[in-house]
Amino acid sequence: MTDKAADRHGQEQRWRDLAEKALGNEVQDGRADPATRRWTICQRIDDPDVERARAQISEDLARGATGLALIFDGAPNAFGYGLPGTAQALERVLDGVPLDKVYLRLDVHPASRAMADWLVTLLSGGKVDPSRLNLSFGIDPAATFAGTGRLRMTIEALQASMPQSLAHFFAMDVPGILLEADGRVLNNAGASEAQELGAMLASAAAHLRLFQEARQALVYAAPHIGFALGVDDDARLSAAKIKALRRLWQRVQEGFAIPPARASVHAETSVRFMDRHDLAGNVARNAAACLGAAAGGADSIAVLPHTIAHGLPEGDARRVARNIQFLVAQEDTTIGDVDALIDSLCEQAWAEFQRIEQEGGILPSLKAGHIQARVRASGEERRKSLAANRVSSAASGGTVPTLPAERHPAPTDGVVFCEALLPLRLDDPVGVGQ
């Protein structure tokens, strides 16, 4: 066995040891030492049945989760499921949640702007001190456009209306992340790390320009821009990507002549490495991805349930996703020297950012299909690499348990259209949620 093969074999065995621990529940839910948690443990809430979702929230919070990611029907990251996109569903699912103690994020969605209004209305009627909240409103028109292939208004109308909306939010002194640069759509579609980072920079730069249009001081506005990205099972590369993002965001802010604010980063394990026939391997890959996110210094991490390629995950799969974070929190998350890798990613990502800017910015580039063409080529390269290098595994036997839920097709209404970047699985050309 070559040194490279031996290293890979050792890494695979370590991942599978972590998988066995999580599947065997050796770390009992809620018993991990809180002092070991260095990031927000965020659980995915995407069940179309609101009452089941409420029960899941209660379980997750009771067992140690410190954050909730609400995924609504029609969102690029819903994979065909998601909470009902109504104000009533939002109010019901949050009833009884201690919002002053829990990180809450509304994942990017075509109706994110309306949902932000609903949430503000809901909060304004309560007794929660806004200064104690930790929120992300998940507004990113570019991620919505890329993930759904459509916008409900023209790019020009969107850019004209956003400044007024932003001014409205600032007048209410809404805390947390208002606009997000979300790279997960590109990641799940097969983008390279540099492509994902470059697109996120282009989105964040567009957000800063919107703040300028709203006549908001950028030094105060920049901290209200956040980032969401995907992390893969190459822990070292995932850690380097997060560190590179923080360095690149500092460079963008310097270009706008403002003192750099630290990037707020949410990391989610990628759906693209999920193998329908290797569930234990999925847990192991999730553990490696989570380790990379932790080593990179992510502020919050969400782990996708390992059965997500089969349908809407049930309670045990969600428990395993939660336990993985407890396990990783007790591991040494030091990755080692990644400076050279960070430098390389920064150089490639900055080139991609400049390319997108030359194409007119993130929305015009998506409309013209430039970004999609590059991501599609990257995805095909990843497929070829996977076929050549992935360690084969036995197919999972028996029926995989999932929750009863109807998968919804993506909405098709809109006035501006582009090629949608759909999530894929690198082991299966059919992809996810197709």
N, C-alpha and C positions, 0 to 999 in steps of 0.2 A: 504493500500500500504506500503510495507516495505521501510526502509530508502534507501536501495540500488536501489529499483525500482523507488522511488521518485527522487533520484539523477539522474538516467538515464533518467527519464521522463523530468526533468528540463533541462538536457543537450540536449535532442532531441528537446525540444521547443526552446531553444536558437539557435540551429543550423538552425531550420526552420525559425526563425525570420531573421537570416542572409540570408537565401535562398530567402525569400520574398523580402528583400531589393535589393539583386543582380538582381533577376528576374524583379523587378519593376524599376530597374535603378534609385534608389533614390540618389545614388552618381553618378552624371552625368559624363560621360567619360571625362577624362582629367581635371576635376575640383578638384580632391583631392589635398590637400596641399602638395607640393613637400617635405616640411620639415618632413612630417610624414612617408616618405618612407625610411625605414631603411635597405632595401635589394633591389637587382635588380629585377624588375618585368619583367619576361621573358615570351614571348609569343611563342607558338608552331607554326612553319611554316612547314606544311606537305602536302600541296596541290599539286597533280601531275600536275595541270595546272599552269604553271609558271606565267602567267599573272594574274591569280586570286591570286596567292601567293603574287605577287608584290603589288597588291591592298590591300591585307590584311596587309602587312608590313606597307604600307603608313598609313592605318587607325590606326593600333596599336601604331605606333610611334607618330602620331598626337594626340592620346588620352591618352598618358602618359606612355606607355610601355618603359622600358629602356634596354631591352635585347631581343634577338632573338635566338631561338633554331631551327636550320635547321635540319629537319628530312628527310633523303633520302630513296628512294625506296629500300627495302631489309634490312633495319635496323631492329634490334630486337624490337625497340620502334615505328616502323612505323605502326604496326597493319594492314598491307596489303596495305597501301597507301604510301605517301612520294614523295618528289621532285625527278625529274629525276636525276640519278646519273651520271651527265656529267659535264665537266668543263664549257661548254656553259651555262648550267642551273644555275650553281653557279654564274657565271659572270652576267647573266641576272637578277637573283633574288636580287643580291646585288647592282645593278646599281642604283645610287642615294641615297644609304643608308649612313648616316654619320658615318662611322665606327670608327671615333675617339671619338664618343659620345655615342656609343651603345655597350653593352656587346654582343659578338657574340660567339655562341658555335655551333660546328659541332657535332651533336649527334653521338654516337658510331655506326659504320657502317662497313661492311666487306671491303669497299674500303676507310676507313678513312685515311690510309697512303697516298694514291694517292690524296685524296681531300685536305689534308694538303698541299701537293705540289702545287695543283691548287690555293689554297687560297694565299699561299706565293707569287706565280707568279703574281697573280692578285694584291696583295698589293704592290709588288715591282715596278709595273708600274704606281702607283698613286702618289699622293702628300701628303699622310697621314704620319704624324710623327709616326714611330713604337712605340716610347716610350709612346704614348697616347692611344694605343690600349689596349683592354681588350678581350682576345681571349681564347677559349678552343678548342683544336683540336680533342678531343674525340677519342683518340687512346687507345683502351683497347682490346687486343686480347682475353682475357679471357671472357669478356662480349659478344664479337662477337661469340666466340665458344659456349658459353652456350646458347645464344639466337637463333643462327641459326643451331647449331648442326654440323658445319663443319668449317674447315680451308682450305685456298687455298694453303697452303704449310705445310710441316711437322713441328712439334713442334721444332725439332732440327734446321731446316732451318730458322724458324722464329726467334728463339733465336740467331742464328748466324748472321742474317741480320739486326736485330734491332739496335745493337750498332753503326753500320756504318750510319744508317739512323739518329740516335740521334745525332751523331757527326756532321752530315750535318746541322741539325737544329740549334745546338748550335753555329756553325760557322757563321750562319746568324743572331744570336742574336734575335731569334724569341721570342716575349714576350708572357706572359700568361701561360696557362696550356697546356703542351705538351702531357702528358700521364694521363689517368684518370682511377681510380678504380671505376667501375660503378656497383652498387648493384641493380639497378632497375630491371634487368632481373630476379634476384632471388626473389625480392620483389613481382613482378607481378605474379610470378609462385607460390606464397604461402609460401615463406621462413619465418622462424621466424626472429625476429630482430637480434638475436645473429648469426644466419646463414648468414644473409646479411652482418653484420659487419665483421664476420670472413673471409668471402670470399673477401671482399674489402681490408682487411688488407693483405691477401695473395697476391692479385693483386698488391697492393702498394709495398709490399716487393719484388715481382718479378721485378717491375719497377726499384726499387733502384739497384737491382743486374744488370739490363741492363745498367743503368748509370755507374756502376762500370766497366762493360765490355767496355763501350765507353770511359773509362778513364776520366770521368768527376768528378770533386770534388763534393761529395754528398752534402756538405753544400750549394752549389749553385744549385744543381740539384733538391733537395727535394721540393723547392717552386714551381717547374714546374710540380709536381704531384698533381692532384686534385681528388675530390670525387663527385660522384653523387649517390643519394639514393632515395628511395621511402618513402613517408610519408602517414600514414593512418589516419582514423578519430578518433583515440585515441590521442588527442592533447598532453596529458602528456607524453605518451610513445614515440611519435614522437620527442618531444623536448628532452627527455632523450637520445634517440638514437643518435641524432646529437651531444649532449654534450659528450656522451660516445665515439663517433668516434674521436673527437678531443683529448680526453685523451688517447685513444688507439694508435692513430697515433704518439703522442708524445713518447709513450713507444716503438713503433717500431723504431723510429729514434734514440732513445737512444741506442737500440740494435745494431745499425749501427755506434755508436760512433760519432754522429753528433749533434750539437745544434738543438733542435726541431724547425721546422718551423710550423707556424699555418696552419691547414688544411683549404683549400678552398673547400667549400661544396655547391653543387647545389642540391636542393630538388625538387622533382616532386610528385604531388599527385598521389596516386596509382590507377591503372586501376582495381585492383582486387575487390575494394569495390563498383564499379559502378553497379547499379541495373537498368536493362533495363526497368523495369516497375515503377520506382520511380524517375522521373527526378528531382523533387523538393528536394527529399532526397539526390540525388547525389550532388546538389548544396550545401546543408547543410553539407554533409560529406566533400566535397571539402573545405568548409570554415573552418571546424574543423582541417583538415589536414594542411591547410595553416597557421592557427593559431599555430599549433604545430611546423611547420618549422620556423616560425618567432620567437617563444619563444626559440627555440633551437639555434638561431643565424645563420641560413642559410645565405650564401652570395647572393644567387639568388634562386628564387622560380618560378616554372612553374606549372600552374593549368590546368589539363586536362579538356577540355570542357565536360559538364555533359551529352551530347548526344553521346559520343564517342562509346558507345556500339551498336549504331544503324547504324554507318557508318561514313563517313567523315563529321565532324561538319561544320555547316554553320556559317555565320557572327554573328548572335545573340548569339549562344552558346559560341563563342569565346569572344564576348563582355562580357558576364556574367563571364567567366573565368578571364578576365582582371579586372573586377569590384570587384570580390571577394578580390583581393589583396588590392585594395584601401580601401575596407571596413575593412579588418583585420588591415591595417596600422593605422586605427583610433581607434582600440580597444586596451584595456589593454592586452598586450601579455605576462604578467607575469603568469606563470603556477603554481608557488609555489615550495615547497621543493621537488626536485626529486633526491636528493643525493643517497638515498638508491637504487632507481631504476637504476641510473647510475652505481653504484657499481655492482649491479647484472648483468646488461648488459655487463659490462666490463669483469667480470669473465667468463660469458658464451661465449662471443665472442672470448676472448683470447683462451679458450679451443677449440673452433671451428677452429680458426686460426692455432693453434698447430696441430690439427688433420689433416688439409689440408697440412700443411708442412710435416707431417709424411707420407702423401700419395704421396709425391714427388713434391708438389707445386700445384698451382691452375690449370694449364693446364693438367698435368697428372691425377689429381684427377677428373677433368671433363671428360677426355677421358675414364677413368675407370668407370665412372658413380657413384662415391661415393657421390659427392655433390648432384647430382640429386635425389638419393635415399632418402637422408635426407630431401631435400626440398619437395619432393613428399609426404612424411609422414607428414610434417608440414602442407602442404596445405590441406590434408584430415582432420587433426585436426581442422583447421580453419573452414572448411565447417561445421563440426559437431557443433562447438561452435556457428557459425552464425545461424544455424538452430534452436538452442535452445534459443538464446538471442536476435536476431534482432527484433525490433518492426515492426509488419506487417504494410503495407501501401496499399492504393488503387492503382490499376494499372493506369498508365497514359493513358488517352484516346486520340483517334485520331492518325493521322500519324505524326511521328516525322520528322521535316524537316532536311535534310542533303544535302550536295553538290553532284551533279552527278559525280561519279568517279568509275572506275573499280578497284575492290580489286585484287591485284596481289598475286599469291602464292609465298611463300618464295623460293629463289634460292636453288638448290640442288647440285651445282657443288662443288667440293672440293677433297682433298687428304687425310684428316684426319677427322674422323666423331665421334660424340658422340650423346647421347640422348639430344635433344633440350629441353630447359626449356621454354615452351610456356606460354604466358600470359593466365590467367584464370579470370573468375568472380566467386566469392564465392557463388553467388546466382544461378549460371547456370553452369552445368557440361560441356556445349559446349565450354565455354571460349570466348576469344576475338580474332577476326581475323582468326578464324579457317576455 
